[in-house]
Amino acid sequence: PEEHNDFVWVVVGSTWGLLAVWLALINLITFLVFGLDKWKAKRKEKKETVRRIPEKNLLLMAAAGGSIGALLGMKVFHHKTLHKAFQLGVPLILALQIIIPFGLWLYFSVIR
């Protein structure tokens, strides 16, 4: 039982653990929201009144850490793949989410 408690403390009680939990959750939620919006888009084609998820909200979720979930949602659900804002924006957000932390780590760890 102590090993289990130690694991939970490491995950929840550390900054890196909280970041990992956040990234896992936001990517899962973003992926599911892309699927939901695709489902709603298909329902709208059938002339049913369906409230879609605004594109800015989808991009905001990607920017909040869900860029991998957004890319997977685009690929799996074939959703927003023809929109330039998503074709360019989501990969750019992912690249920035990788490059900026790596650059900060490089600056503070190696260069200084």
Disulfide bonds with the S-S distance in Angstrom:
none
